[in-house]
Amino acid sequence: PPLADGLLGDNAFCYDMMYGAEPTAFVRWAESQGGRGVDGLGMLVEQAAESFLIWRGLKPETAPVIAALRQAL
């Protein structure tokens, strides 16, 4: 939905659960308003790592996985 200009406060952080090579419309809007926008890739990988920990008793390093996925996009 359309969001009004001036809606974000100082140091606003906006998160979109979508991920891909290009920022989503929401992330672009947040950045245009002075906020910091991020996508959902990090959350996807971190949730997978937590699940792996539960099932296998080992938590994988996530930074290299996120970097590799970002490079592949």
mmCIF file of the N, C-alpha and C atoms, coordinates in Angstrom:
data_MODEL
# 
_entry.id   MODEL 
# 
loop_
_atom_site.group_PDB 
_atom_site.id 
_atom_site.type_symbol 
_atom_site.label_atom_id 
_atom_site.label_alt_id 
_atom_site.label_comp_id 
_atom_site.label_asym_id 
_atom_site.label_entity_id 
_atom_site.label_seq_id 
_atom_site.pdbx_PDB_ins_code 
_atom_site.Cartn_x 
_atom_site.Cartn_y 
_atom_site.Cartn_z 
_atom_site.occupancy 
_atom_site.B_iso_or_equiv 
_atom_site.pdbx_formal_charge 
_atom_site.auth_seq_id 
_atom_site.auth_comp_id 
_atom_site.auth_asym_id 
_atom_site.auth_atom_id 
_atom_site.pdbx_PDB_model_num 
ATOM 1   N N  . PRO A 1 1  ? 0.839  -1.215  0.000  1.00 0.00 ? 1  PRO A N  1 
ATOM 2   C CA . PRO A 1 1  ? 0.000  0.000   0.000  1.00 0.00 ? 1  PRO A CA 1 
ATOM 3   C C  . PRO A 1 1  ? 0.863  1.251   0.000  1.00 0.00 ? 1  PRO A C  1 
ATOM 4   N N  . PRO A 1 2  ? 0.352  2.321   -0.533 1.00 0.00 ? 2  PRO A N  1 
ATOM 5   C CA . PRO A 1 2  ? 1.107  3.575   -0.521 1.00 0.00 ? 2  PRO A CA 1 
ATOM 6   C C  . PRO A 1 2  ? 1.349  4.035   0.923  1.00 0.00 ? 2  PRO A C  1 
ATOM 7   N N  . LEU A 1 3  ? 2.540  4.511   1.171  1.00 0.00 ? 3  LEU A N  1 
ATOM 8   C CA . LEU A 1 3  ? 2.903  5.009   2.502  1.00 0.00 ? 3  LEU A CA 1 
ATOM 9   C C  . LEU A 1 3  ? 3.244  6.486   2.399  1.00 0.00 ? 3  LEU A C  1 
ATOM 10  N N  . ALA A 1 4  ? 2.858  7.243   3.395  1.00 0.00 ? 4  ALA A N  1 
ATOM 11  C CA . ALA A 1 4  ? 3.072  8.688   3.378  1.00 0.00 ? 4  ALA A CA 1 
ATOM 12  C C  . ALA A 1 4  ? 4.540  9.035   3.598  1.00 0.00 ? 4  ALA A C  1 
ATOM 13  N N  . ASP A 1 5  ? 4.976  10.105  2.948  1.00 0.00 ? 5  ASP A N  1 
ATOM 14  C CA . ASP A 1 5  ? 6.304  10.652  3.224  1.00 0.00 ? 5  ASP A CA 1 
ATOM 15  C C  . ASP A 1 5  ? 6.339  11.130  4.666  1.00 0.00 ? 5  ASP A C  1 
ATOM 16  N N  . GLY A 1 6  ? 7.501  11.036  5.292  1.00 0.00 ? 6  GLY A N  1 
ATOM 17  C CA . GLY A 1 6  ? 7.659  11.516  6.655  1.00 0.00 ? 6  GLY A CA 1 
ATOM 18  C C  . GLY A 1 6  ? 7.188  10.537  7.720  1.00 0.00 ? 6  GLY A C  1 
ATOM 19  N N  . LEU A 1 7  ? 6.807  9.345   7.305  1.00 0.00 ? 7  LEU A N  1 
ATOM 20  C CA . LEU A 1 7  ? 6.291  8.353   8.236  1.00 0.00 ? 7  LEU A CA 1 
ATOM 21  C C  . LEU A 1 7  ? 7.381  7.777   9.148  1.00 0.00 ? 7  LEU A C  1 
ATOM 22  N N  . LEU A 1 8  ? 8.599  7.667   8.636  1.00 0.00 ? 8  LEU A N  1 
ATOM 23  C CA . LEU A 1 8  ? 9.683  7.057   9.403  1.00 0.00 ? 8  LEU A CA 1 
ATOM 24  C C  . LEU A 1 8  ? 10.329 8.036   10.366 1.00 0.00 ? 8  LEU A C  1 
ATOM 25  N N  . GLY A 1 9  ? 10.695 7.536   11.535 1.00 0.00 ? 9  GLY A N  1 
ATOM 26  C CA . GLY A 1 9  ? 11.431 8.334   12.507 1.00 0.00 ? 9  GLY A CA 1 
ATOM 27  C C  . GLY A 1 9  ? 12.930 8.265   12.230 1.00 0.00 ? 9  GLY A C  1 
ATOM 28  N N  . ASP A 1 10 ? 13.695 8.958   13.048 1.00 0.00 ? 10 ASP A N  1 
ATOM 29  C CA . ASP A 1 10 ? 15.145 8.935   12.922 1.00 0.00 ? 10 ASP A CA 1 
ATOM 30  C C  . ASP A 1 10 ? 15.661 7.513   13.111 1.00 0.00 ? 10 ASP A C  1 
ATOM 31  N N  . ASN A 1 11 ? 16.658 7.143   12.339 1.00 0.00 ? 11 ASN A N  1 
ATOM 32  C CA . ASN A 1 11 ? 17.304 5.826   12.426 1.00 0.00 ? 11 ASN A CA 1 
ATOM 33  C C  . ASN A 1 11 ? 16.331 4.660   12.227 1.00 0.00 ? 11 ASN A C  1 
ATOM 34  N N  . ALA A 1 12 ? 15.334 4.856   11.394 1.00 0.00 ? 12 ALA A N  1 
ATOM 35  C CA . ALA A 1 12 ? 14.353 3.796   11.139 1.00 0.00 ? 12 ALA A CA 1 
ATOM 36  C C  . ALA A 1 12 ? 15.004 2.630   10.400 1.00 0.00 ? 12 ALA A C  1 
ATOM 37  N N  . PHE A 1 13 ? 14.545 1.460   10.711 1.00 0.00 ? 13 PHE A N  1 
ATOM 38  C CA . PHE A 1 13 ? 15.037 0.229   10.114 1.00 0.00 ? 13 PHE A CA 1 
ATOM 39  C C  . PHE A 1 13 ? 13.821 -0.514  9.561  1.00 0.00 ? 13 PHE A C  1 
ATOM 40  N N  . CYS A 1 14 ? 13.798 -0.768  8.268  1.00 0.00 ? 14 CYS A N  1 
ATOM 41  C CA . CYS A 1 14 ? 12.648 -1.406  7.630  1.00 0.00 ? 14 CYS A CA 1 
ATOM 42  C C  . CYS A 1 14 ? 13.071 -2.730  7.024  1.00 0.00 ? 14 CYS A C  1 
ATOM 43  N N  . TYR A 1 15 ? 12.274 -3.760  7.273  1.00 0.00 ? 15 TYR A N  1 
ATOM 44  C CA . TYR A 1 15 ? 12.598 -5.122  6.898  1.00 0.00 ? 15 TYR A CA 1 
ATOM 45  C C  . TYR A 1 15 ? 11.531 -5.679  5.982  1.00 0.00 ? 15 TYR A C  1 
ATOM 46  N N  . ASP A 1 16 ? 11.952 -6.292  4.892  1.00 0.00 ? 16 ASP A N  1 
ATOM 47  C CA . ASP A 1 16 ? 11.017 -6.927  3.987  1.00 0.00 ? 16 ASP A CA 1 
ATOM 48  C C  . ASP A 1 16 ? 11.376 -8.407  3.884  1.00 0.00 ? 16 ASP A C  1 
ATOM 49  N N  . MET A 1 17 ? 10.429 -9.275  4.116  1.00 0.00 ? 17 MET A N  1 
ATOM 50  C CA . MET A 1 17 ? 10.680 -10.717 4.112  1.00 0.00 ? 17 MET A CA 1 
ATOM 51  C C  . MET A 1 17 ? 11.007 -11.265 2.722  1.00 0.00 ? 17 MET A C  1 
ATOM 52  N N  . MET A 1 18 ? 10.865 -10.494 1.710  1.00 0.00 ? 18 MET A N  1 
ATOM 53  C CA . MET A 1 18 ? 11.190 -10.922 0.352  1.00 0.00 ? 18 MET A CA 1 
ATOM 54  C C  . MET A 1 18 ? 12.692 -10.764 0.120  1.00 0.00 ? 18 MET A C  1 
ATOM 55  N N  . TYR A 1 19 ? 13.214 -11.499 -0.809 1.00 0.00 ? 19 TYR A N  1 
ATOM 56  C CA . TYR A 1 19 ? 14.621 -11.363 -1.150 1.00 0.00 ? 19 TYR A CA 1 
ATOM 57  C C  . TYR A 1 19 ? 14.802 -11.634 -2.635 1.00 0.00 ? 19 TYR A C  1 
ATOM 58  N N  . GLY A 1 20 ? 15.860 -11.070 -3.173 1.00 0.00 ? 20 GLY A N  1 
ATOM 59  C CA . GLY A 1 20 ? 16.164 -11.238 -4.588 1.00 0.00 ? 20 GLY A CA 1 
ATOM 60  C C  . GLY A 1 20 ? 17.286 -10.296 -4.982 1.00 0.00 ? 20 GLY A C  1 
ATOM 61  N N  . ALA A 1 21 ? 17.573 -10.256 -6.259 1.00 0.00 ? 21 ALA A N  1 
ATOM 62  C CA . ALA A 1 21 ? 18.678 -9.440  -6.755 1.00 0.00 ? 21 ALA A CA 1 
ATOM 63  C C  . ALA A 1 21 ? 18.389 -7.942  -6.620 1.00 0.00 ? 21 ALA A C  1 
ATOM 64  N N  . GLU A 1 22 ? 17.148 -7.565  -6.716 1.00 0.00 ? 22 GLU A N  1 
ATOM 65  C CA . GLU A 1 22 ? 16.764 -6.154  -6.645 1.00 0.00 ? 22 GLU A CA 1 
ATOM 66  C C  . GLU A 1 22 ? 15.983 -5.891  -5.357 1.00 0.00 ? 22 GLU A C  1 
ATOM 67  N N  . PRO A 1 23 ? 16.177 -4.706  -4.773 1.00 0.00 ? 23 PRO A N  1 
ATOM 68  C CA . PRO A 1 23 ? 15.381 -4.355  -3.583 1.00 0.00 ? 23 PRO A CA 1 
ATOM 69  C C  . PRO A 1 23 ? 13.890 -4.273  -3.935 1.00 0.00 ? 23 PRO A C  1 
ATOM 70  N N  . THR A 1 24 ? 13.055 -4.609  -2.977 1.00 0.00 ? 24 THR A N  1 
ATOM 71  C CA . THR A 1 24 ? 11.610 -4.532  -3.186 1.00 0.00 ? 24 THR A CA 1 
ATOM 72  C C  . THR A 1 24 ? 11.158 -3.075  -3.172 1.00 0.00 ? 24 THR A C  1 
ATOM 73  N N  . ALA A 1 25 ? 9.926  -2.857  -3.572 1.00 0.00 ? 25 ALA A N  1 
ATOM 74  C CA . ALA A 1 25 ? 9.368  -1.496  -3.562 1.00 0.00 ? 25 ALA A CA 1 
ATOM 75  C C  . ALA A 1 25 ? 9.380  -0.918  -2.152 1.00 0.00 ? 25 ALA A C  1 
ATOM 76  N N  . PHE A 1 26 ? 9.091  -1.743  -1.145 1.00 0.00 ? 26 PHE A N  1 
ATOM 77  C CA . PHE A 1 26 ? 9.083  -1.264  0.234  1.00 0.00 ? 26 PHE A CA 1 
ATOM 78  C C  . PHE A 1 26 ? 10.482 -0.847  0.688  1.00 0.00 ? 26 PHE A C  1 
ATOM 79  N N  . VAL A 1 27 ? 11.478 -1.660  0.382  1.00 0.00 ? 27 VAL A N  1 
ATOM 80  C CA . VAL A 1 27 ? 12.859 -1.314  0.755  1.00 0.00 ? 27 VAL A CA 1 
ATOM 81  C C  . VAL A 1 27 ? 13.300 -0.044  0.036  1.00 0.00 ? 27 VAL A C  1 
ATOM 82  N N  . ARG A 1 28 ? 12.968 0.082   -1.234 1.00 0.00 ? 28 ARG A N  1 
ATOM 83  C CA . ARG A 1 28 ? 13.316 1.314   -1.975 1.00 0.00 ? 28 ARG A CA 1 
ATOM 84  C C  . ARG A 1 28 ? 12.635 2.526   -1.348 1.00 0.00 ? 28 ARG A C  1 
ATOM 85  N N  . TRP A 1 29 ? 11.357 2.381   -0.975 1.00 0.00 ? 29 TRP A N  1 
ATOM 86  C CA . TRP A 1 29 ? 10.650 3.486   -0.332 1.00 0.00 ? 29 TRP A CA 1 
ATOM 87  C C  . TRP A 1 29 ? 11.331 3.854   0.985  1.00 0.00 ? 29 TRP A C  1 
ATOM 88  N N  . ALA A 1 30 ? 11.647 2.867   1.808  1.00 0.00 ? 30 ALA A N  1 
ATOM 89  C CA . ALA A 1 30 ? 12.287 3.128   3.105  1.00 0.00 ? 30 ALA A CA 1 
ATOM 90  C C  . ALA A 1 30 ? 13.599 3.877   2.920  1.00 0.00 ? 30 ALA A C  1 
ATOM 91  N N  . GLU A 1 31 ? 14.398 3.446   1.973  1.00 0.00 ? 31 GLU A N  1 
ATOM 92  C CA . GLU A 1 31 ? 15.672 4.113   1.730  1.00 0.00 ? 31 GLU A CA 1 
ATOM 93  C C  . GLU A 1 31 ? 15.472 5.533   1.210  1.00 0.00 ? 31 GLU A C  1 
ATOM 94  N N  . SER A 1 32 ? 14.438 5.737   0.392  1.00 0.00 ? 32 SER A N  1 
ATOM 95  C CA . SER A 1 32 ? 14.167 7.088   -0.111 1.00 0.00 ? 32 SER A CA 1 
ATOM 96  C C  . SER A 1 32 ? 13.715 8.034   1.004  1.00 0.00 ? 32 SER A C  1 
ATOM 97  N N  . GLN A 1 33 ? 13.224 7.453   2.106  1.00 0.00 ? 33 GLN A N  1 
ATOM 98  C CA . GLN A 1 33 ? 12.763 8.238   3.256  1.00 0.00 ? 33 GLN A CA 1 
ATOM 99  C C  . GLN A 1 33 ? 13.838 8.383   4.329  1.00 0.00 ? 33 GLN A C  1 
ATOM 100 N N  . GLY A 1 34 ? 15.054 7.921   4.023  1.00 0.00 ? 34 GLY A N  1 
ATOM 101 C CA . GLY A 1 34 ? 16.150 8.048   4.976  1.00 0.00 ? 34 GLY A CA 1 
ATOM 102 C C  . GLY A 1 34 ? 16.294 6.869   5.914  1.00 0.00 ? 34 GLY A C  1 
ATOM 103 N N  . GLY A 1 35 ? 15.469 5.858   5.734  1.00 0.00 ? 35 GLY A N  1 
ATOM 104 C CA . GLY A 1 35 ? 15.562 4.665   6.572  1.00 0.00 ? 35 GLY A CA 1 
ATOM 105 C C  . GLY A 1 35 ? 16.540 3.672   5.984  1.00 0.00 ? 35 GLY A C  1 
ATOM 106 N N  . ARG A 1 36 ? 16.781 2.644   6.723  1.00 0.00 ? 36 ARG A N  1 
ATOM 107 C CA . ARG A 1 36 ? 17.639 1.560   6.239  1.00 0.00 ? 36 ARG A CA 1 
ATOM 108 C C  . ARG A 1 36 ? 16.749 0.367   5.947  1.00 0.00 ? 36 ARG A C  1 
ATOM 109 N N  . GLY A 1 37 ? 16.807 -0.112  4.726  1.00 0.00 ? 37 GLY A N  1 
ATOM 110 C CA . GLY A 1 37 ? 15.990 -1.251  4.337  1.00 0.00 ? 37 GLY A CA 1 
ATOM 111 C C  . GLY A 1 37 ? 16.834 -2.487  4.115  1.00 0.00 ? 37 GLY A C  1 
ATOM 112 N N  . VAL A 1 38 ? 16.324 -3.631  4.528  1.00 0.00 ? 38 VAL A N  1 
ATOM 113 C CA . VAL A 1 38 ? 16.995 -4.908  4.287  1.00 0.00 ? 38 VAL A CA 1 
ATOM 114 C C  . VAL A 1 38 ? 15.980 -5.927  3.818  1.00 0.00 ? 38 VAL A C  1 
ATOM 115 N N  . ASP A 1 39 ? 16.491 -6.977  3.169  1.00 0.00 ? 39 ASP A N  1 
ATOM 116 C CA . ASP A 1 39 ? 15.592 -8.023  2.685  1.00 0.00 ? 39 ASP A CA 1 
ATOM 117 C C  . ASP A 1 39 ? 15.593 -9.222  3.634  1.00 0.00 ? 39 ASP A C  1 
ATOM 118 N N  . GLY A 1 40 ? 14.907 -10.260 3.263  1.00 0.00 ? 40 GLY A N  1 
ATOM 119 C CA . GLY A 1 40 ? 14.711 -11.402 4.141  1.00 0.00 ? 40 GLY A CA 1 
ATOM 120 C C  . GLY A 1 40 ? 15.702 -12.547 3.989  1.00 0.00 ? 40 GLY A C  1 
ATOM 121 N N  . LEU A 1 41 ? 16.745 -12.382 3.180  1.00 0.00 ? 41 LEU A N  1 
ATOM 122 C CA . LEU A 1 41 ? 17.679 -13.483 2.967  1.00 0.00 ? 41 LEU A CA 1 
ATOM 123 C C  . LEU A 1 41 ? 18.384 -13.893 4.257  1.00 0.00 ? 41 LEU A C  1 
ATOM 124 N N  . GLY A 1 42 ? 18.837 -12.934 5.032  1.00 0.00 ? 42 GLY A N  1 
ATOM 125 C CA . GLY A 1 42 ? 19.517 -13.250 6.288  1.00 0.00 ? 42 GLY A CA 1 
ATOM 126 C C  . GLY A 1 42 ? 18.631 -14.040 7.235  1.00 0.00 ? 42 GLY A C  1 
ATOM 127 N N  . MET A 1 43 ? 17.373 -13.645 7.334  1.00 0.00 ? 43 MET A N  1 
ATOM 128 C CA . MET A 1 43 ? 16.453 -14.361 8.223  1.00 0.00 ? 43 MET A CA 1 
ATOM 129 C C  . MET A 1 43 ? 16.238 -15.791 7.721  1.00 0.00 ? 43 MET A C  1 
ATOM 130 N N  . LEU A 1 44 ? 16.105 -15.979 6.436  1.00 0.00 ? 44 LEU A N  1 
ATOM 131 C CA . LEU A 1 44 ? 15.922 -17.309 5.880  1.00 0.00 ? 44 LEU A CA 1 
ATOM 132 C C  . LEU A 1 44 ? 17.098 -18.210 6.268  1.00 0.00 ? 44 LEU A C  1 
ATOM 133 N N  . VAL A 1 45 ? 18.319 -17.727 6.082  1.00 0.00 ? 45 VAL A N  1 
ATOM 134 C CA . VAL A 1 45 ? 19.507 -18.528 6.388  1.00 0.00 ? 45 VAL A CA 1 
ATOM 135 C C  . VAL A 1 45 ? 19.632 -18.772 7.890  1.00 0.00 ? 45 VAL A C  1 
ATOM 136 N N  . GLU A 1 46 ? 19.376 -17.758 8.697  1.00 0.00 ? 46 GLU A N  1 
ATOM 137 C CA . GLU A 1 46 ? 19.478 -17.925 10.157 1.00 0.00 ? 46 GLU A CA 1 
ATOM 138 C C  . GLU A 1 46 ? 18.438 -18.913 10.682 1.00 0.00 ? 46 GLU A C  1 
ATOM 139 N N  . GLN A 1 47 ? 17.240 -18.884 10.134 1.00 0.00 ? 47 GLN A N  1 
ATOM 140 C CA . GLN A 1 47 ? 16.217 -19.856 10.539 1.00 0.00 ? 47 GLN A CA 1 
ATOM 141 C C  . GLN A 1 47 ? 16.638 -21.272 10.150 1.00 0.00 ? 47 GLN A C  1 
ATOM 142 N N  . ALA A 1 48 ? 17.232 -21.411 8.975  1.00 0.00 ? 48 ALA A N  1 
ATOM 143 C CA . ALA A 1 48 ? 17.721 -22.726 8.554  1.00 0.00 ? 48 ALA A CA 1 
ATOM 144 C C  . ALA A 1 48 ? 18.821 -23.213 9.494  1.00 0.00 ? 48 ALA A C  1 
ATOM 145 N N  . ALA A 1 49 ? 19.715 -22.318 9.900  1.00 0.00 ? 49 ALA A N  1 
ATOM 146 C CA . ALA A 1 49 ? 20.802 -22.694 10.807 1.00 0.00 ? 49 ALA A CA 1 
ATOM 147 C C  . ALA A 1 49 ? 20.255 -23.131 12.170 1.00 0.00 ? 49 ALA A C  1 
ATOM 148 N N  . GLU A 1 50 ? 19.247 -22.427 12.665 1.00 0.00 ? 50 GLU A N  1 
ATOM 149 C CA . GLU A 1 50 ? 18.635 -22.814 13.943 1.00 0.00 ? 50 GLU A CA 1 
ATOM 150 C C  . GLU A 1 50 ? 17.963 -24.184 13.837 1.00 0.00 ? 50 GLU A C  1 
ATOM 151 N N  . SER A 1 51 ? 17.307 -24.445 12.725 1.00 0.00 ? 51 SER A N  1 
ATOM 152 C CA . SER A 1 51 ? 16.679 -25.747 12.511 1.00 0.00 ? 51 SER A CA 1 
ATOM 153 C C  . SER A 1 51 ? 17.736 -26.847 12.449 1.00 0.00 ? 51 SER A C  1 
ATOM 154 N N  . PHE A 1 52 ? 18.834 -26.561 11.771 1.00 0.00 ? 52 PHE A N  1 
ATOM 155 C CA . PHE A 1 52 ? 19.927 -27.532 11.695 1.00 0.00 ? 52 PHE A CA 1 
ATOM 156 C C  . PHE A 1 52 ? 20.479 -27.820 13.090 1.00 0.00 ? 52 PHE A C  1 
ATOM 157 N N  . LEU A 1 53 ? 20.593 -26.783 13.910 1.00 0.00 ? 53 LEU A N  1 
ATOM 158 C CA . LEU A 1 53 ? 21.055 -26.951 15.288 1.00 0.00 ? 53 LEU A CA 1 
ATOM 159 C C  . LEU A 1 53 ? 20.115 -27.873 16.074 1.00 0.00 ? 53 LEU A C  1 
ATOM 160 N N  . ILE A 1 54 ? 18.828 -27.653 15.943 1.00 0.00 ? 54 ILE A N  1 
ATOM 161 C CA . ILE A 1 54 ? 17.846 -28.478 16.649 1.00 0.00 ? 54 ILE A CA 1 
ATOM 162 C C  . ILE A 1 54 ? 17.951 -29.937 16.209 1.00 0.00 ? 54 ILE A C  1 
ATOM 163 N N  . TRP A 1 55 ? 18.048 -30.157 14.904 1.00 0.00 ? 55 TRP A N  1 
ATOM 164 C CA . TRP A 1 55 ? 18.011 -31.525 14.382 1.00 0.00 ? 55 TRP A CA 1 
ATOM 165 C C  . TRP A 1 55 ? 19.361 -32.237 14.441 1.00 0.00 ? 55 TRP A C  1 
ATOM 166 N N  . ARG A 1 56 ? 20.449 -31.475 14.299 1.00 0.00 ? 56 ARG A N  1 
ATOM 167 C CA . ARG A 1 56 ? 21.768 -32.108 14.198 1.00 0.00 ? 56 ARG A CA 1 
ATOM 168 C C  . ARG A 1 56 ? 22.718 -31.773 15.344 1.00 0.00 ? 56 ARG A C  1 
ATOM 169 N N  . GLY A 1 57 ? 22.340 -30.798 16.197 1.00 0.00 ? 57 GLY A N  1 
ATOM 170 C CA . GLY A 1 57 ? 23.196 -30.427 17.313 1.00 0.00 ? 57 GLY A CA 1 
ATOM 171 C C  . GLY A 1 57 ? 24.407 -29.603 16.921 1.00 0.00 ? 57 GLY A C  1 
ATOM 172 N N  . LEU A 1 58 ? 24.394 -29.051 15.737 1.00 0.00 ? 58 LEU A N  1 
ATOM 173 C CA . LEU A 1 58 ? 25.509 -28.254 15.233 1.00 0.00 ? 58 LEU A CA 1 
ATOM 174 C C  . LEU A 1 58 ? 24.942 -27.027 14.529 1.00 0.00 ? 58 LEU A C  1 
ATOM 175 N N  . LYS A 1 59 ? 25.453 -25.856 14.881 1.00 0.00 ? 59 LYS A N  1 
ATOM 176 C CA . LYS A 1 59 ? 24.981 -24.642 14.211 1.00 0.00 ? 59 LYS A CA 1 
ATOM 177 C C  . LYS A 1 59 ? 26.008 -24.217 13.167 1.00 0.00 ? 59 LYS A C  1 
ATOM 178 N N  . PRO A 1 60 ? 25.625 -24.223 11.898 1.00 0.00 ? 60 PRO A N  1 
ATOM 179 C CA . PRO A 1 60 ? 26.558 -23.843 10.840 1.00 0.00 ? 60 PRO A CA 1 
ATOM 180 C C  . PRO A 1 60 ? 26.885 -22.348 10.869 1.00 0.00 ? 60 PRO A C  1 
ATOM 181 N N  . GLU A 1 61 ? 28.044 -22.023 10.335 1.00 0.00 ? 61 GLU A N  1 
ATOM 182 C CA . GLU A 1 61 ? 28.401 -20.616 10.129 1.00 0.00 ? 61 GLU A CA 1 
ATOM 183 C C  . GLU A 1 61 ? 27.489 -20.067 9.041  1.00 0.00 ? 61 GLU A C  1 
ATOM 184 N N  . THR A 1 62 ? 26.844 -18.947 9.311  1.00 0.00 ? 62 THR A N  1 
ATOM 185 C CA . THR A 1 62 ? 25.867 -18.432 8.345  1.00 0.00 ? 62 THR A CA 1 
ATOM 186 C C  . THR A 1 62 ? 26.432 -17.368 7.407  1.00 0.00 ? 62 THR A C  1 
ATOM 187 N N  . ALA A 1 63 ? 27.431 -16.641 7.830  1.00 0.00 ? 63 ALA A N  1 
ATOM 188 C CA . ALA A 1 63 ? 27.965 -15.551 6.991  1.00 0.00 ? 63 ALA A CA 1 
ATOM 189 C C  . ALA A 1 63 ? 28.430 -16.048 5.625  1.00 0.00 ? 63 ALA A C  1 
ATOM 190 N N  . PRO A 1 64 ? 29.181 -17.154 5.534  1.00 0.00 ? 64 PRO A N  1 
ATOM 191 C CA . PRO A 1 64 ? 29.591 -17.618 4.202  1.00 0.00 ? 64 PRO A CA 1 
ATOM 192 C C  . PRO A 1 64 ? 28.411 -18.061 3.330  1.00 0.00 ? 64 PRO A C  1 
ATOM 193 N N  . VAL A 1 65 ? 27.393 -18.605 3.963  1.00 0.00 ? 65 VAL A N  1 
ATOM 194 C CA . VAL A 1 65 ? 26.206 -19.037 3.207  1.00 0.00 ? 65 VAL A CA 1 
ATOM 195 C C  . VAL A 1 65 ? 25.487 -17.816 2.634  1.00 0.00 ? 65 VAL A C  1 
ATOM 196 N N  . ILE A 1 66 ? 25.291 -16.805 3.470  1.00 0.00 ? 66 ILE A N  1 
ATOM 197 C CA . ILE A 1 66 ? 24.621 -15.580 3.008  1.00 0.00 ? 66 ILE A CA 1 
ATOM 198 C C  . ILE A 1 66 ? 25.423 -14.937 1.882  1.00 0.00 ? 66 ILE A C  1 
ATOM 199 N N  . ALA A 1 67 ? 26.746 -14.862 2.047  1.00 0.00 ? 67 ALA A N  1 
ATOM 200 C CA . ALA A 1 67 ? 27.603 -14.265 1.008  1.00 0.00 ? 67 ALA A CA 1 
ATOM 201 C C  . ALA A 1 67 ? 27.495 -15.038 -0.306 1.00 0.00 ? 67 ALA A C  1 
ATOM 202 N N  . ALA A 1 68 ? 27.509 -16.363 -0.230 1.00 0.00 ? 68 ALA A N  1 
ATOM 203 C CA . ALA A 1 68 ? 27.408 -17.172 -1.443 1.00 0.00 ? 68 ALA A CA 1 
ATOM 204 C C  . ALA A 1 68 ? 26.059 -16.994 -2.123 1.00 0.00 ? 68 ALA A C  1 
ATOM 205 N N  . LEU A 1 69 ? 24.991 -16.950 -1.338 1.00 0.00 ? 69 LEU A N  1 
ATOM 206 C CA . LEU A 1 69 ? 23.669 -16.739 -1.912 1.00 0.00 ? 69 LEU A CA 1 
ATOM 207 C C  . LEU A 1 69 ? 23.542 -15.362 -2.555 1.00 0.00 ? 69 LEU A C  1 
ATOM 208 N N  . ARG A 1 70 ? 24.081 -14.344 -1.896 1.00 0.00 ? 70 ARG A N  1 
ATOM 209 C CA . ARG A 1 70 ? 24.025 -12.995 -2.475 1.00 0.00 ? 70 ARG A CA 1 
ATOM 210 C C  . ARG A 1 70 ? 24.788 -12.950 -3.801 1.00 0.00 ? 70 ARG A C  1 
ATOM 211 N N  . GLN A 1 71 ? 25.915 -13.655 -3.856 1.00 0.00 ? 71 GLN A N  1 
ATOM 212 C CA . GLN A 1 71 ? 26.699 -13.670 -5.090 1.00 0.00 ? 71 GLN A CA 1 
ATOM 213 C C  . GLN A 1 71 ? 25.950 -14.390 -6.207 1.00 0.00 ? 71 GLN A C  1 
ATOM 214 N N  . ALA A 1 72 ? 25.178 -15.410 -5.847 1.00 0.00 ? 72 ALA A N  1 
ATOM 215 C CA . ALA A 1 72 ? 24.429 -16.173 -6.836 1.00 0.00 ? 72 ALA A CA 1 
ATOM 216 C C  . ALA A 1 72 ? 23.210 -15.432 -7.373 1.00 0.00 ? 72 ALA A C  1 
ATOM 217 N N  . LEU A 1 73 ? 22.693 -14.485 -6.579 1.00 0.00 ? 73 LEU A N  1 
ATOM 218 C CA . LEU A 1 73 ? 21.503 -13.748 -7.035 1.00 0.00 ? 73 LEU A CA 1 
ATOM 219 C C  . LEU A 1 73 ? 21.888 -12.874 -8.152 1.00 0.00 ? 73 LEU A C  1 
# 
